[in-house]
Amino acid sequence: MSRASNVIIRNLTFRGWNDDAINVQYSIRVWIDHNTLSDGYEGAVTAWTRPARSGPS
């Protein structure tokens, strides 16, 4: 999921993934709740936020 908002990932089963079962990038208000994750390789859940701003605000 990329650049999304107001998302609920709930009551899902993830088995045997090869790279990140759930991958959240540059998204806001994401709720990951009551999921089953098993027998995977690499990270189960990966979340990235937007890069920090440089310079004056």
N, CA, C and O atoms as a GROMACS GRO file, in nm:
protein
  228
    1MET      N    1   0.085  -0.115   0.000
    1MET     CA    2   0.000   0.000   0.000
    1MET      C    3   0.090   0.122   0.000
    1MET      O    4   0.186   0.129   0.077
    2SER      N    5   0.060   0.218  -0.085
    2SER     CA    6   0.143   0.337  -0.094
    2SER      C    7   0.057   0.462  -0.108
    2SER      O    8  -0.038   0.465  -0.187
    3ARG      N    9   0.091   0.563  -0.030
    3ARG     CA   10   0.023   0.693  -0.034
    3ARG      C   11  -0.128   0.680  -0.013
    3ARG      O   12  -0.208   0.737  -0.087
    4ALA      N   13  -0.165   0.605   0.089
    4ALA     CA   14  -0.306   0.583   0.121
    4ALA      C   15  -0.338   0.647   0.256
    4ALA      O   16  -0.248   0.677   0.334
    5SER      N   17  -0.466   0.668   0.282
    5SER     CA   18  -0.506   0.718   0.414
    5SER      C   19  -0.637   0.651   0.455
    5SER      O   20  -0.718   0.610   0.371
    6ASN      N   21  -0.655   0.642   0.585
    6ASN     CA   22  -0.776   0.584   0.643
    6ASN      C   23  -0.799   0.440   0.596
    6ASN      O   24  -0.903   0.409   0.536
    7VAL      N   25  -0.702   0.353   0.621
    7VAL     CA   26  -0.710   0.214   0.578
    7VAL      C   27  -0.710   0.122   0.700
    7VAL      O   28  -0.637   0.145   0.796
    8ILE      N   29  -0.793   0.019   0.695
    8ILE     CA   30  -0.796  -0.084   0.800
    8ILE      C   31  -0.762  -0.217   0.733
    8ILE      O   32  -0.828  -0.258   0.638
    9ILE      N   33  -0.658  -0.284   0.786
    9ILE     CA   34  -0.621  -0.419   0.742
    9ILE      C   35  -0.653  -0.509   0.860
    9ILE      O   36  -0.579  -0.510   0.959
   10ARG      N   37  -0.762  -0.584   0.851
   10ARG     CA   38  -0.812  -0.654   0.969
   10ARG      C   39  -0.863  -0.794   0.935
   10ARG      O   40  -0.922  -0.817   0.829
   11ASN      N   41  -0.838  -0.886   1.027
   11ASN     CA   42  -0.890  -1.023   1.020
   11ASN      C   43  -0.848  -1.098   0.893
   11ASN      O   44  -0.928  -1.171   0.835
   12LEU      N   45  -0.724  -1.079   0.851
   12LEU     CA   46  -0.671  -1.150   0.735
   12LEU      C   47  -0.564  -1.250   0.780
   12LEU      O   48  -0.505  -1.234   0.887
   13THR      N   49  -0.540  -1.352   0.699
   13THR     CA   50  -0.436  -1.450   0.726
   13THR      C   51  -0.331  -1.442   0.617
   13THR      O   52  -0.363  -1.448   0.498
   14PHE      N   53  -0.205  -1.430   0.658
   14PHE     CA   54  -0.093  -1.427   0.566
   14PHE      C   55  -0.003  -1.546   0.599
   14PHE      O   56   0.041  -1.561   0.713
   15ARG      N   57   0.024  -1.631   0.499
   15ARG     CA   58   0.109  -1.748   0.520
   15ARG      C   59   0.210  -1.758   0.408
   15ARG      O   60   0.177  -1.735   0.292
   16GLY      N   61   0.332  -1.793   0.443
   16GLY     CA   62   0.434  -1.826   0.344
   16GLY      C   63   0.474  -1.715   0.249
   16GLY      O   64   0.499  -1.741   0.132
   17TRP      N   65   0.480  -1.592   0.296
   17TRP     CA   66   0.521  -1.482   0.208
   17TRP      C   67   0.672  -1.483   0.193
   17TRP      O   68   0.744  -1.533   0.279
   18ASN      N   69   0.720  -1.428   0.083
   18ASN     CA   70   0.864  -1.421   0.058
   18ASN      C   71   0.925  -1.286   0.093
   18ASN      O   72   1.045  -1.279   0.121
   19ASP      N   73   0.847  -1.181   0.091
   19ASP     CA   74   0.899  -1.047   0.121
   19ASP      C   75   0.784  -0.960   0.171
   19ASP      O   76   0.695  -0.926   0.094
   20ASP      N   77   0.786  -0.925   0.296
   20ASP     CA   78   0.686  -0.836   0.357
   20ASP      C   79   0.541  -0.876   0.329
   20ASP      O   80   0.491  -0.853   0.219
   21ALA      N   81   0.477  -0.935   0.424
   21ALA     CA   82   0.335  -0.969   0.410
   21ALA      C   83   0.251  -0.842   0.396
   21ALA      O   84   0.160  -0.835   0.313
   22ILE      N   85   0.282  -0.742   0.478
   22ILE     CA   86   0.212  -0.614   0.472
   22ILE      C   87   0.319  -0.506   0.458
   22ILE      O   88   0.408  -0.496   0.542
   23ASN      N   89   0.310  -0.426   0.354
   23ASN     CA   90   0.408  -0.321   0.329
   23ASN      C   91   0.333  -0.189   0.314
   23ASN      O   92   0.253  -0.172   0.222
   24VAL      N   93   0.358  -0.097   0.405
   24VAL     CA   94   0.290   0.033   0.407
   24VAL      C   95   0.394   0.141   0.380
   24VAL      O   96   0.493   0.152   0.453
   25GLN      N   97   0.372   0.221   0.276
   25GLN     CA   98   0.467   0.325   0.241
   25GLN      C   99   0.397   0.460   0.229
   25GLN      O  100   0.294   0.471   0.162
   26TYR      N  101   0.452   0.560   0.293
   26TYR     CA  102   0.406   0.699   0.281
   26TYR      C  103   0.255   0.711   0.299
   26TYR      O  104   0.188   0.784   0.226
   27SER      N  105   0.201   0.641   0.396
   27SER     CA  106   0.057   0.640   0.421
   27SER      C  107   0.030   0.691   0.561
   27SER      O  108   0.117   0.689   0.648
   28ILE      N  109  -0.093   0.737   0.582
   28ILE     CA  110  -0.131   0.788   0.714
   28ILE      C  111  -0.262   0.722   0.758
   28ILE      O  112  -0.342   0.676   0.677
   29ARG      N  113  -0.281   0.718   0.890
   29ARG     CA  114  -0.400   0.660   0.952
   29ARG      C  115  -0.427   0.518   0.902
   29ARG      O  116  -0.532   0.490   0.846
   30VAL      N  117  -0.328   0.430   0.923
   30VAL     CA  118  -0.339   0.290   0.883
   30VAL      C  119  -0.351   0.205   1.010
   30VAL      O  120  -0.267   0.216   1.100
   31TRP      N  121  -0.452   0.122   1.017
   31TRP     CA  122  -0.478   0.038   1.133
   31TRP      C  123  -0.460  -0.107   1.089
   31TRP      O  124  -0.531  -0.155   1.000
   32ILE      N  125  -0.365  -0.178   1.152
   32ILE     CA  126  -0.341  -0.319   1.124
   32ILE      C  127  -0.380  -0.395   1.250
   32ILE      O  128  -0.315  -0.382   1.353
   33ASP      N  129  -0.487  -0.475   1.241
   33ASP     CA  130  -0.550  -0.527   1.362
   33ASP      C  131  -0.599  -0.670   1.345
   33ASP      O  132  -0.663  -0.703   1.244
   34HIS      N  133  -0.570  -0.756   1.441
   34HIS     CA  134  -0.620  -0.893   1.449
   34HIS      C  135  -0.595  -0.974   1.321
   34HIS      O  136  -0.685  -1.041   1.270
   35ASN      N  137  -0.473  -0.969   1.271
   35ASN     CA  138  -0.433  -1.049   1.156
   35ASN      C  139  -0.349  -1.167   1.203
   35ASN      O  140  -0.290  -1.162   1.310
   36THR      N  141  -0.344  -1.272   1.123
   36THR     CA  142  -0.263  -1.389   1.152
   36THR      C  143  -0.150  -1.395   1.050
   36THR      O  144  -0.175  -1.397   0.929
   37LEU      N  145  -0.026  -1.397   1.099
   37LEU     CA  146   0.092  -1.402   1.012
   37LEU      C  147   0.177  -1.521   1.052
   37LEU      O  148   0.217  -1.532   1.168
   38SER      N  149   0.205  -1.612   0.956
   38SER     CA  150   0.284  -1.730   0.991
   38SER      C  151   0.365  -1.780   0.872
   38SER      O  152   0.329  -1.759   0.757
   39ASP      N  153   0.476  -1.846   0.905
   39ASP     CA  154   0.562  -1.915   0.808
   39ASP      C  155   0.611  -1.824   0.695
   39ASP      O  156   0.620  -1.867   0.580
   40GLY      N  157   0.643  -1.702   0.728
   40GLY     CA  158   0.691  -1.611   0.624
   40GLY      C  159   0.841  -1.590   0.630
   40GLY      O  160   0.906  -1.621   0.730
   41TYR      N  161   0.894  -1.539   0.523
   41TYR     CA  162   1.035  -1.506   0.512
   41TYR      C  163   1.045  -1.356   0.495
   41TYR      O  164   0.970  -1.297   0.418
   42GLU      N  165   1.139  -1.295   0.566
   42GLU     CA  166   1.157  -1.149   0.563
   42GLU      C  167   1.055  -1.088   0.658
   42GLU      O  168   0.986  -1.161   0.729
   43GLY      N  169   1.043  -0.958   0.662
   43GLY     CA  170   0.959  -0.889   0.758
   43GLY      C  171   0.810  -0.917   0.740
   43GLY      O  172   0.762  -0.923   0.627
   44ALA      N  173   0.739  -0.934   0.849
   44ALA     CA  174   0.595  -0.955   0.841
   44ALA      C  175   0.524  -0.824   0.806
   44ALA      O  176   0.439  -0.819   0.717
   45VAL      N  177   0.560  -0.718   0.878
   45VAL     CA  178   0.500  -0.586   0.853
   45VAL      C  179   0.612  -0.485   0.841
   45VAL      O  180   0.698  -0.474   0.929
   46THR      N  181   0.611  -0.411   0.731
   46THR     CA  182   0.709  -0.304   0.711
   46THR      C  183   0.632  -0.175   0.688
   46THR      O  184   0.541  -0.171   0.605
   47ALA      N  185   0.668  -0.070   0.760
   47ALA     CA  186   0.601   0.059   0.745
   47ALA      C  187   0.705   0.169   0.727
   47ALA      O  188   0.799   0.181   0.806
   48TRP      N  189   0.687   0.247   0.623
   48TRP     CA  190   0.775   0.360   0.594
   48TRP      C  191   0.693   0.488   0.600
   48TRP      O  192   0.579   0.492   0.555
   49THR      N  193   0.752   0.591   0.656
   49THR     CA  194   0.687   0.722   0.654
   49THR      C  195   0.755   0.809   0.550
   49THR      O  196   0.854   0.769   0.489
   50ARG      N  197   0.702   0.926   0.532
   50ARG     CA  198   0.765   1.014   0.435
   50ARG      C  199   0.901   1.058   0.487
   50ARG      O  200   0.922   1.062   0.608
   51PRO      N  201   0.992   1.090   0.398
   51PRO     CA  202   1.125   1.134   0.441
   51PRO      C  203   1.116   1.264   0.521
   51PRO      O  204   1.029   1.348   0.497
   52ALA      N  205   1.206   1.279   0.616
   52ALA     CA  206   1.209   1.402   0.695
   52ALA      C  207   1.244   1.519   0.605
   52ALA      O  208   1.324   1.507   0.512
   53ARG      N  209   1.183   1.634   0.634
   53ARG     CA  210   1.213   1.754   0.556
   53ARG      C  211   1.346   1.811   0.601
   53ARG      O  212   1.380   1.806   0.719
   54SER      N  213   1.418   1.865   0.508
   54SER     CA  214   1.542   1.934   0.546
   54SER      C  215   1.522   2.083   0.525
   54SER      O  216   1.442   2.126   0.442
   55GLY      N  217   1.594   2.159   0.602
   55GLY     CA  218   1.582   2.305   0.590
   55GLY      C  219   1.477   2.361   0.684
   55GLY      O  220   1.418   2.287   0.762
   56PRO      N  221   1.453   2.491   0.676
   56PRO     CA  222   1.358   2.556   0.767
   56PRO      C  223   1.214   2.512   0.740
   56PRO      O  224   1.176   2.478   0.628
   57SER      N  225   1.135   2.514   0.845
   57SER     CA  226   0.992   2.476   0.833
   57SER      C  227   0.911   2.592   0.783
   57SER      O  228   0.790   2.579   0.766
   0.00000   0.00000   0.00000
